[in-house]
Amino acid sequence: MDQLTVYGIALVPVMVGLAELLKRFGLPPRFIPLATVLMGLFFSFYYLAPGEPKKAILFGTVLGLSAIGLFSGAKNTFVSRKR
């Protein structure tokens, strides 16, 4: 696998959903970014690039950071702030 395919990109919303589940099960919100990057690494090592550690680290980091951005963007868009 030479590039991050549609299947890899499709993992981003799945990871956002899993991050939300972790938050609801009691994981403090400050650990959500770390958990998301770790999920990205897990998925990339076992699904996207098994046997290719350099690609797995790159893909996992990209997936994790993308999921963090999507999670943060959605939270900031849909959660009203009291001022």
C-alpha positions in Angstrom: 0.0 0.0 0.0 1.8 3.1 -1.2 -0.6 5.7 -0.1 -3.3 6.4 2.4 -6.4 5.1 0.6 -10.1 5.8 1.1 -10.3 3.0 3.6 -7.7 4.7 5.7 -9.4 8.1 5.6 -12.7 6.4 6.5 -11.2 5.5 9.8 -11.1 9.1 10.9 -14.8 9.4 11.7 -14.7 6.0 13.3 -11.9 7.2 15.6 -13.9 10.3 16.4 -16.8 8.1 17.5 -14.5 5.9 19.6 -13.0 9.0 21.2 -16.4 10.3 22.1 -17.2 6.9 23.6 -14.0 7.0 25.7 -15.0 10.4 26.9 -18.4 9.2 27.9 -16.9 6.3 29.7 -14.9 8.6 31.9 -11.6 9.4 30.1 -10.7 13.0 31.0 -11.0 15.3 27.9 -7.3 16.3 28.1 -6.4 12.7 27.2 -8.6 12.4 24.1 -5.9 13.7 21.7 -3.4 11.1 23.0 -5.9 8.3 22.8 -6.8 9.3 19.3 -3.2 9.3 18.1 -2.7 5.9 19.8 -5.8 4.6 18.0 -4.5 5.9 14.7 -1.2 4.1 15.3 -3.0 0.9 16.3 -5.2 0.9 13.2 -2.3 1.7 10.9 0.0 -1.0 12.3 -2.7 -3.7 12.1 -4.8 -2.6 9.1 -3.2 0.0 6.8 0.5 -0.9 6.8 1.2 -4.2 8.6 4.9 -5.1 8.3 5.9 -1.6 7.3 6.6 0.3 10.5 7.7 3.6 8.9 4.5 3.9 6.9 2.4 2.7 9.9 3.9 5.5 12.1 3.3 8.1 9.4 -0.2 6.9 8.5 -1.2 6.5 12.2 0.0 10.0 13.1 -1.8 11.5 10.2 -5.0 9.6 11.1 -4.8 10.5 14.7 -4.2 14.2 14.1 -7.0 14.3 11.5 -9.4 12.7 14.0 -8.3 15.2 16.7 -9.0 18.1 14.3 -12.4 16.7 13.3 -13.3 16.1 16.9 -12.2 19.6 18.0 -13.9 21.3 15.0 -17.2 19.5 15.6 -17.1 20.2 19.3 -16.4 23.9 18.7 -19.1 24.2 16.1 -21.9 22.4 17.9 -21.3 23.1 21.5 -22.6 26.5 22.5 -20.4 28.5 24.8 -21.7 30.5 27.7 -20.3 34.0 27.8 
